[in-house]
Amino acid sequence: GEICAFKIHGQEMPFEAVVLNKTSGEGRLRAKSPIDCELQKEYTFIIQAYDCGSGPGGTNWKKSHKAVVHIQVKDVNEFSPAFKESVYKATVTEGKIYDSILQVEAIDEDCSPQYSQICNYEIVTTDVPFAIDRNGNIRNTEKLNYDKQHQYEIMVTAFDCGQKHATEDVLVRVNVKPVCKPGWQDWNKRIEYKPGSGSIPLFPSIRLETCDGPVSSIHTTIELQTNYIGKGCDRETYSEKSLQKLCGASSGAIDLLPSPSATTNWTAGLLMDNNDMIFKFDGKQGAKIPDGIVPKNLTDQFTITLWMKHGPSPGLRAEKETILCNSDKTEMNRHHYALYVHNCRLVFLLRKDFDQADTFRPAEFHWKLDQICDKEWHYYVVNVEFPVVTLYMDGTTYEPYLVTNDWPIHPSHIAMQLTVGACWQGGEVTKPRFAQYFHGSLASLTIRPGKIESQKVISCLQACKEGLDINSLESLGQGIKYHFNPSQSVLVMEGDDIENINQALRKVSYINSRQFPTAGVRRLKVSSKVQCFGEDVCISIPDIDAYVMVFQANEPKITISGMDHFARPAEQFERGVILLPDIRIVSTVTKTEHPVDSKEHDRANKPGVLEETLHNLDFCDILVIGAELDPEQECLELDHVELQGKHLDATNSTAGYSIYGVDTMHNYEQVLRQIRYRNWYTSATFDRKFRVKCSELNGRYTSNEFNLEVNILHSSNSNFMDHVNHIIVEPQFLQSVHHPEGSISAVHNSVVPSVATIVIVICVSILIFIITLGVYRIRTAHQHSSGENEGSKENEMDWDDSALTITVNPMEKYEKPHQTEEESEEEDIEDEEEDTTSAESDESEEEDEEEEEEEEVIVQKGDKQNATRQEQLEWD
């Protein structure tokens, strides 16, 4: 009647049933081990009760019917949500609002719906333009901008329904990609250029993005803008004369706008840009060219060249703007020839003088060119081969669009006035004045009478030292057409394949062949046009605006060295002494080496390395320090054969010697080593000092000042008569010295022979007197002993008296009297030669008086040396 056991039927259930009261049959069901909802949420099994009636073997008990037990496990919120991915990534295009950019997902391992479900997501990162919904969908709350931010990183967390949040937040990366804009990609705005680095590519990795547009052909223009540099491009800043010599232009060009100096002072009042010898005209200035600079008759052939920068004319009614004008100086107002700008047209006027044929002739030639008013520098050459006039602008030929005929000008005796920047109005006004002023800039204005320039020379004169270049033309590709403008500042390329165009543009480079280029910025502009297939609206490619930064070149240090002091006997100076036998011109550049690691803060440059460079010079001057040379007794001279085959010229004056022209330092050394200093009257001079100075690029770089001192040694056996002999016997030096003004040689021709003639006449008279006296005293002379001779010699060495008292008989020293007769014969012959020379020169009575005074001075100075050379005295 009692219940002894409960028995559970099922496979290893984690439960057991125990009897609490046998009589009442009450029992308890309990867990044998921990129960985990996550492993099993529900259990179902069968239980039976047994009575106590079993035998010793437990075989006879009675059991109850089977009862079904159902157990449900209640969940505990023990797990936190966890995200499925460690990082979420998405890419969006700028300018769009998305409903869902991406979805994040978290899970929870709890078993119950309450604790296992994710009820909410949240963005932890503040101030981001994104939001998230309950399902984990992220969207942007505003339009994103690629330029503003390329990428966003946001942190997101999740909550289960028991409000337990994830232990680790998840990172979400949102990349913003720009709206596909057609255009050039992967290029740098700044390109650096170091002098001497040759040709460097401008866009080595550029490519064109067309956004899959149906492109059929591409047309690209690359333009290098160098307007701000001097005459609009990096040219060698040598003088126009030097440039014309370098380019092989025919000689005889007359520079109408030279740098102001003592001899070229008509440009002194003009506004000037010193760097490139540019003259600015503001509509208030003109310059009169002095008479004699340009010949009155230009003949039927001549050339006018100039650089001009000009904008549209000011004012409503455009006036004529005169570049060059030759008009009547007084009374009338006729323009004989002129070059002027009028309404953006260039006009050349040439009125021929009246001759036998009284016919209409071409007189005005008009050219209409956009470049005349584009405020840029252009090079103009007007070649006149009457009646044909041709204009070259930047090396390209232009024929006049209009030629107007006119009658010839009737002859008159009115003088003409040549002007630059305005025209001289001599008549029709109460007071002559300038009119028709020019507004703009001019440089290197020259006129060459009697010659016209060839196309080759014109191209050379306007050639540019910098420009665009293409590396390896062969590999440009089959379908690429390209074209350069004459100055290589604009390159046009055309092709139908995008990849070929990319490759071609990567080969475009910048080159500057100047050794010392102008530092600064060169702007670059790349503009492109695209043609598309079909009738689609074609894409537009934005322009590229970039620039080349040209660095300052290391400045050269030009050093002149050599022997800076020497002394020579007086006799050598009469023949001429080489002044600079071992002169050496060296140019060095200090190059600084930068450390490899540029991140170091203490980036002290390593000590400079001196490197010798070869470049050209454009002038070397030998200046006389102290009193200028006296043309009657001294000069510097150079055999002009030394200048042949070189780009050099020389001018000579009493202030010194100047060699100029663009040539190598070696050629300058060679010429300088041949310059001689001559002094045919050395007793008045004891020393001379000279200074040598050289320059490159029109004085941009100058050398040190090399000083030289020359001493004249006066030996005890020199004689005044030797100086006279040199003047007579060596007249050929007059031809070897080059005097541009012609004044010095005229002095020599008129003065020197007349002095010599008078001296000779006096000397011959004295000689006849001495011979007569000598014959009378010759016996007495033979009776003197040799010892007395020696004694008298000593007395004579000490003798020094005035020029008018000669008390010593020179015949005492001549052992062979016939020697004197031979010498007198020779001097008679020379006397005759000099008489003819002096007869050819025009002399006035005043000159004769001056020469007699000079002769007296010479005798007084020379007399101190007479007594010291009695043994070899040569009386002429």
Buried (B, 14 or more C-beta within 10 A) or exposed (E): EEBBBBEBEEEEBBBEBEBEEBEEBEBEBEEEEEBBBBEEBEBEBEBBBBBEEBEEEEEEEEEBEEEEBEBEBEBBBBBBBBBEEEEBEBEBEBEEEBEBBBBBBBBBEBBBEEBBBBBBBEBEBEEBBBEBEEEBBBBBEEEBEBEEEEEBEBBBBBBBBBEBBBEEBBBBBBEBEEEEEBBBEEBEEEBEBBBBEEBBBBBBEBBBBBEEBEBEBBBBBBBBBBBEBBBBBBBBBBBBBBBBBBBEBBEBBBBBBBBBEEEBEBBEEBEBEEEBBBBBBEBEBBBBBEEEBBEEEBEEBBBBBBBBBBBEBEEEEBBBBBBBBBBBBEBEBBBBBBBBBBBBBBBBBBBBEEEEEEEEBBBBBBBEBEBBBBEBBBBBBBBBEBBBBBBBBBBBEBEBEEBEEBEBBEEEEBEBBBBBBBBBBBBEEEEBEBBBBBBBBBBBBBBBBBBBBBBEBBBBBBBBBBBBBBBEEEEBBEEBEBEBBBBBBBBBBBBEBBEBBBBBBBBBBBBBBBBBBBBBBBBBBBBBEBEBEEEEEBBEBEEBEBBBEBEEBBEBBBBBEBEEEEEBBBBBBBEBBBBBEEBBBBBBBEEEEEEEEEEEEEEEEEEEEEEEBEBBBBBBBBBBEEEEBBBBBBBBBBBEEBBEEBBBBBBBBBEBBBBBBBBBBEBBBBBBBBBBBBBBBBBEBEEBEBBBBBBBBBEEBEBEEBBBEBEBBEEEEBBBBBBBBBBBEBBEBBEBBBBEEEEBBBEBBBBBBBBBBBBBBEBBEEBEEBBEEBEEEEEEBEEEEEEEEEEBEEEBEEBEEEBEEBEBBBBBBBEEEEEBEEBBEEBEEBBEBBEEBBEEBEBEEEBEEBBEEBBEEBBEBBBBBBBBBBEEBBBB
